Amino acid sequence: MNKQLSPVSYERFGHFLHSKSGIVLGAAKQYLVRSRMVPLMHRFASTDIDSLIQKVISQQDPVLTQAALEAMTTNETLWFRDKYPFEILLSKLLPELAEKQDRIRVWSAASSTGQEAYSIAMTIADFSRVNRGAFNRGIDIIGTDLSSKVIKIASAGTYDTLSLNRGLTDDVKRRYFTLNSDQSMTINADIRQWVSFRQFNLTSNFSTLGKFDIVFCRNVLIYFDAERKTVILQDISACLQSEGTLLLGASESLGNASNKFKMITQPAGLYYLKV
């Protein structure tokens, strides 16, 4: 089995990945491609990584092509990641939205296996428990991801012990999860009813998603080049309600889309308002 990736195949695959997903590999990421593609060699009975990549690029086998795109999607996630976005949500954004007495819609972009979307739902549940009657017109939380595999996991809402220990306190587990016989836990139905998941590529047409009050687009823009990042942020602005809110990852910035948003600084951290 030949696992040595040639420079030509790496360059071609990089162009293909960018055209299909907007993701930029950059230089010296051959190790990443190898680590994600070698398991597909076993799955699709290929003995040569260059030949496998050529089949992916040719798209002659749609199942293989989709599997390769999903393999290159980073699915690292945890519950209440970085904490501060959820503190801002609880202390600032939800009180303001509750005063409007409208149905609220929140988008978790690149939601992976669902931890962020469900963390948003649990934060809203915490707020609603103290503020009775808030959001009685309904709550919609949409999680999207390029990978159909992680969407399936997120929709099931069941997590193993390893996943559960990445950011969840025992108190949160008791309130919002049900223990299964194999020690996995499933999100309770009253939380899951607010959350839905769908496959979506951030290079696609955003108009199919509708309008949102809040968008979480965290720790994903770092994988796109500057031009694509600007387009995505402009599209997010277009799908936000007037003075809607955008939350980015701690290391991310607006770049060339700064004219679409106003930065708001809070003690817990910062967020952006559509202008």
N, C-alpha and C positions, 0 to 999 in steps of 0.2 A: 504494500500500500504506500503510495507516494503522497506524503503530507507536506512536501516542500512547495510553497507558493511562489510562482515566478513573478518577477517585477511587472511583466506585461499583464498577467491575469489580475494582479493587485490593482493596477491602474484602471483596467477595464471595469473591474468590479466596483471600484470607487466611483467611477462615472455613472454606472448603472444605479448604484445605491442612491446617489445624489438625485438622479432624475426621477426615481420612483418615490423617494421618501423625504428628500431635502437634507438628509443627514450627510455631513462632510467627514470623511475618514481622516483626511490630512496625511502628513508624512509619518512614516515609521509606525504604522498600525497593522503591519502584516501579522504580528502575533495575535491581535484581536480577531482578525478574519480567520486565521487558522483555528483558533480555539472555538469559534462559533460554527465553522464549516466542517471540521473533522467529524463531529457527531452525525452530521447529515450524510457524510460519506458512508457510514455504517447503515444508516436508515434507508438510503437510496441505492445501496449496493454499488458504490463507486470506489474504484481503487486508485484514482488519481484526482487530486484536489483541483488542478487546473481544468481537467475535463468536466468536473462537477460545476465549477464556476461558469464555464462556457455554456453548459446546459441551463444554468440559472439565467444568464444574460439573454440567451436565445428565447427563453420563455416557452420552450416547446413542451415543458411539463409544468402547468400552472401550480400544481401542488408543491413541487420542488421550489419554484420561484417564491411562492408565498412563505414557505418554510424558511427559506434563506433570509427574506426580509424580516420575518419575525425573530429569527435568530440574532440578527444584528441590532434589534431594538433593546436598549438597556432597560431592564425591568427591576432595578434596585429600588426598593421602597420600604417604608416603615410607617408605623402609626404616629400621627401628630408630629410629622417631621419638622424639625427646627422649632417647634412649639409656638414661636411668636406669631405666625400667621393665624393660628387658632385663638390666641389671646386677643389679637386685633378683631377677629371675627366676633368673639364673645362680648368684648367690652365696648366696641365702637360700631361695627357694621350692623350687627343684628338689632341693637336698640334703635338705630336710625331706620332700618327697614320695617321694624315692628310698628313704628308710628304711622307708616304709610298704609297699613292694613290691606296690603295687596298680596297676591300669590307671589312667592319669591322663587327665582330660578338661579341655580348655581352650577357652573361648569367646572369640572375637574379634568383639565386637558392632560393627555398622556398619563392616565390614571393607573396604568399598570394593573396589578392584581386587586385594586380596589381600596387599598388602605386609606388613601387620601380622601376619596369620596365618602367613605364610611366615617372617617374622622370628622369631616364637615358635618355629616348627619348627627353624629353623637354630640358635637358642640351645639348644634341647633336644639337638640333634645335637652341638653343641660340648661340652655337659656329658657326654653319653653316650660320647663318644670318650675322655674322660679317666676316666670312671667306668663301666667295662665291666660289663655285666649290669644296669645301671639301667633300670627301666621295661620289663623283659622281658615283662611281662604286657600291654603295649600302650600306645599313645599315640593319643588322638583330639583333634584340633584342629578346631573348627567355626568357620567364618567365616560371618557373616550380614550381609545388607544389604537395604534396601528395594528397591534397583534390580536388576532382572533383567539389565540390560545389564552392570553391573560384575561381577555374579556369574559371568557367562559368561567375562569376561576373566580373573577370578581363577582359575576352574576350569581354564582353558587353561594358566596358569602361564608364559606367554611374554610378555616385556617388551622394548620398544624401547630404544635407546641412551639417550634422554632419561630414561626411567623408571629405568634401571639406574644412572644417575649420581646419583640422588637418595638418597644414604645408604649405598651399597654400596662396600666397599673391593675392590681387585683380588683380595686374598686370599680374600675370601668368594665372589666370582664364580668363582674357580678351583675352590673346594671344592664348591660347591653348584649350579652352573649349567653348562649345555651351550651352546656357541656355535653359532648357526645361520648359514646361508649369507648371510642378509641382515643380519647383525651383531646381530640380536636374540638373546636368550638365554632358555632354558627351564629352569625349576627341575628338578633331577634327580629321578628316580623315587623314590629312597629317602627324599627329603624330602616329595614330593607324596603318598606313600602314607599319611602321617599326617594330611593336611589334606583337609577337604571343605567345600563351600560350599553354602548354600541361601538362598533369598529369605525374608526375615523382617522384619516390621514390629515395632518396639519397643512399639507399642501393642497387640500381639496377646497371646494366651495363652502364657505362657512354659512351661507344663507340657509342651508338645510337645517341648521341647529336652532334657529330662532334667536330671541333676545334673552340676555341674562342680566341679573343684578350684580353678580360677582363672578369673576373668572379666576381660578387658580391655574396658572401656567408656570409651574415651578420646576426648575432643574431639567428643563428640556431644550430651551433655546440655545444652550451652550453647544448643542450638536449641529447647529445650522450655521451657514455662512452669513455674513452681514446683510446681504441683499435679501435672502430668504427670511431672516429674522425680522427685518423691517416689514416685509409683506405680511408676515404672520401677525405682528403687533398691530398693524393697520387693520387687518381683518378682525382681530379681537375687538378693537375699538368700535368697529362698525356693528358688531353683534352685542355690544353692551348697551344697556339702557342709558338714558341721560344721567350723567354723574355716576355711572356704574363704576365698579371697583375692580382693579387688576392687582393680583398678588403674584410676584415673581420669586424666583429662588434668591437666596442670600447673595450669591455671586453674580447675579444677572442684572442687566441694565436695559434701558429703553433704546440705547443707540440712536439710530437715525429716525426713530419714531417718537422722539421726545415731545414733538409738537402735538401729539395726540392725547397726552396725559399730563396731569399735574401731580407732582410728588407730594405726599402727605406723610409727615414724620410724627410718630407716636412714641411714647416711652418704651413700648414693647418692640418697636421696629417701624418699618415704613411700608406704604402701599401707594397705589396710583389711582387717581380719579380720571375718568374720561372727561375731556374738555370739548 
